[in-house]
Amino acid sequence: MKSLAILSTVGGAGRTTVLAHMATAFSRLQRPVVAIDLDPQNALGVHLGISPGHTDGWALRFLAGEPIGNAALWADGVHVLPFGRVDGATCLHLLEKLSHDSTWLLRQLGNLAVDQRTLALLDAPPLPSPFALQALEAANVVAALIKPDALTLRLIDQFDALHADIPAAPLIFNCNDPASELGSAVYDIVRDRFAARCVPEVIHTDSAVAEALAADASLFDYAPHSQAAHDMHGLSRWLLARIDAATEVPV
């Protein structure tokens, strides 16, 4: 099994939204997918159609001594492992256990009872979260998500430093708005600075993404001819080629 981690250095870049769409797109390309939520916000499942009221997840299963796969749900053609709803003390306890075991997630992926063609998609909080570091250790391919906005412009030096651990990670532009003068300027600055790493498939701003989520529907069903659906399909094919060409991560 090979895995993809989509990471970011700041919140609000749309990482969970993009990863959920990648999971659905890969599934519709006939690739088995398991999407794993490593973010205590526990939002990935909602993007894939799981009820916001669902509280179970892999975190409590793991702390109870169970395999994390016991928390898997089937949604929109994808096996989903929600983080689950936990309180602050439980989350700190989990972080403490994982902080001394950098290959924990890699071993957990190896123990999942899935077909070898399965793709594991890892959604983690922004770097340098311990959950994000676990994803870095486990992923065959790591991609970094960036939103061309004012925050990215102000933090571009920190962005460069935080990504020192993943110098070859391709950069995915999300919520690009050619009509925005500021957004276009930031987009050009980032492309000039990191030209060799920029993914050619750009995700444009499109209200269909939020509308599909509000309607509890897949973007590919709700607005199959939208700009966002077109962009997500293109990105999924680009990433799939990278994943298939990647070597396995040794356990």
N, C-alpha and C positions, 0 to 999 in steps of 0.2 A: 504494500500500500504506500502511495506517495501522498505528500501533504503540502498544502499551500497556506501560508500565513500572510494576512494583509494587516499591516501595522501602520500606526501614525504616531506623530510626536505631540499632537495636541488633540483635545476633544473637539467634536463638532465638525470633523472633516467628512463624516458620512461613511466611516469604515464599516459599521455593522450593516447599513443599508446595501452597500456595494457587495459585501461578502454574501449576504442573503440572496441577492440577485445572481451572483456567480454560482451559488449552490443550485438554484433552480435551472439556470442555463446549462450547467454541466449535466444535470439530470436529464434535461430534454435533448441533450446530445448523446443520450444512452450511456452515460457513465454513472455508476453507483456513487453516491455522495453521502458522507457523514459530516455534518456541520457541528462544530464544537464551540460553545460559548464559554470563553475564558474570562469574561467581564462580569464582575459582580452586579452590574446594572441589570443583567438578565434580560436583555432586549432582543437578542437574535431570534428567539422562538416566535416572538410577536410578528416579526417581519416575514416569517414563514408560515403564518396562519395559526400558531398555537395560542390558545386563550391566555390573555394577560392574567387571569386568575389561577393559572397552573403554577404551583409552588415547588413541585419536586424538581430535582436536578442532580447532576453528578457530584456536586460539592458535598452535600449531606450523605449521599451514598458512599463516597470515598471515605469520609470521616467515620462512617459506620462499619467500615471494613469490607464493603461490597465493591465489585468491579464497576467502573464508571459507566460501562455499557448498559448496566441495568436501568439507567435513567433514560434510555433512548426512546424517542417518539418518532412517528412517521407523519410527515407533513409536506405537502406539495411535492411529492416524489423524492423527498430527502429524509434521511435519518438525522434527527436533531438531538444533540445532547445539551439541554439547557444547563446553565450554571445553577439555576434554582434560586429561590428566595431565602436569603440568610441574613441574620442580624450582624451588626458590626463586630461583636466579640467572636462569633463563629468565623467570620471572614479573616480576622486577625489570626485566629488559631490555624486556619488553613494556610495562610501565608507563612506562618512560622514553620509549619511542617515542610512546605515546598522550598523554603529558602535554603535548606541544607541538602537539597537533592535536585540538581540542575537537569537531570535526565528523566525526571519523573514522568513528564508528559510523553516523551519518546517511548518509554516502556509501556505506558498505558495504551498508546496507539498500537503497539505491537501485540497487545493482548486482546484487542477488539476482534470479535468473531465476524469478520467481513471478508468479502471476495478480494483477491489481490488487485483487481482493477479499480477498487474503490478509491476515491479521492477524499482525503480528510481536509476540510477547510477550517482554519483556526482563527477565531475572532478574539483578539486580546485588547485590553485597555492600552492607552498610549504608552510608549516607552518613557521612562525605564521601569515600568511596572514589573514586578516579579512574574506575573502571568505572561507578559510580553516576552520576557527573557526565556521562559519555558517554551514558548512558541518558536523563538529563534533557534533553540537547540533542536527542536523536533522537525522543523519544516525542511522539505526538499527545495522549495522555492519560497522566497520571501519577497513580497512587494510592499512598497511604501506608498500610502495614500496622501495626497496633498491637495489642498483647496486653495486656489489662487485668490486670496483675500488680504485684507490689511494685516491680520494677525500673522499670516505666513510671511509677509514682507518684513514685519518688525522682528520676527523670530528666525529669520533665515540663517543667521550665524549659529544660533543654537541648534537649528535643524541640521546644519552641516555637521556639528560636533556630535549630536546624538546618533547620527547615522554612521558614525565611524565604524561601528561594529558590523554594519551591513553595507559595505561600500559598493557592492555590485547589485544591490536591490533595485529593480526597475521602479520608476516613479509613475504612479497613476494620477492623472489630474481628474479631480471630481468637481462637479458643479461649476464648470467653466462657462462663463457667459460672455460671448463675443460682443454683446451690446454694452457691457460695463467697461467704462474707460479704466477704472482702477483694476478690475479683474484682468483685463487684457494686458495692462502694464505689468502686473505681478506675474502673469503667465509667461510673458516674454523674458522677464528677469530670471525666473526659475529655469526656463528652457536654456537660456544663454549660459547659466552657471552649471547646470547639470545635463547638458545636451545629450551625452552618450547614454544616460540612464532613463530618459523620458520615453514612456510607452507611446507609440504612435496612435493608439486608440484612446481618445479623450471622451470623458463623460460630460455632457453638456447639462446645464440647468434645464429642468423640465418639470412643470407642475404635475405631470402624469405620475411621477414617483410618489409624491405625497398623496395624491388623489387615490391611487391604488391601495396604499396603506390604509387610508381612511375607510375605503370600501372593503377592507379585509380580503383583497384579491391580489393575485400575482400580476405584476406589471405586464408580463407577457400575454396574459389573458385580457386584462383590463384595457390596455392600450398597446396592442401588438405592433402598430405602425408608428408609434411615437419615436421621437428622437432618442429618448432614453433607452427604449427597448433595442433600437438599432445599435446604440453605443454599447450597451451591456452585452449584446450578442457578439459584437466585434471584439470586445475585451476578453470575453470568455474563450473565444477561439485562440486569441493571442496567448493567453495564459496557459491554455491546455497544451499548446505546442511546447511551451517552456517546461511544464510539469512532466510531460512524457519524455522529454530529452534529459531531464535531471537524473542524477544518480541517487540510489537509495541512501538514506541516512543510517549509518550503522548504529545498532542498539548497544 
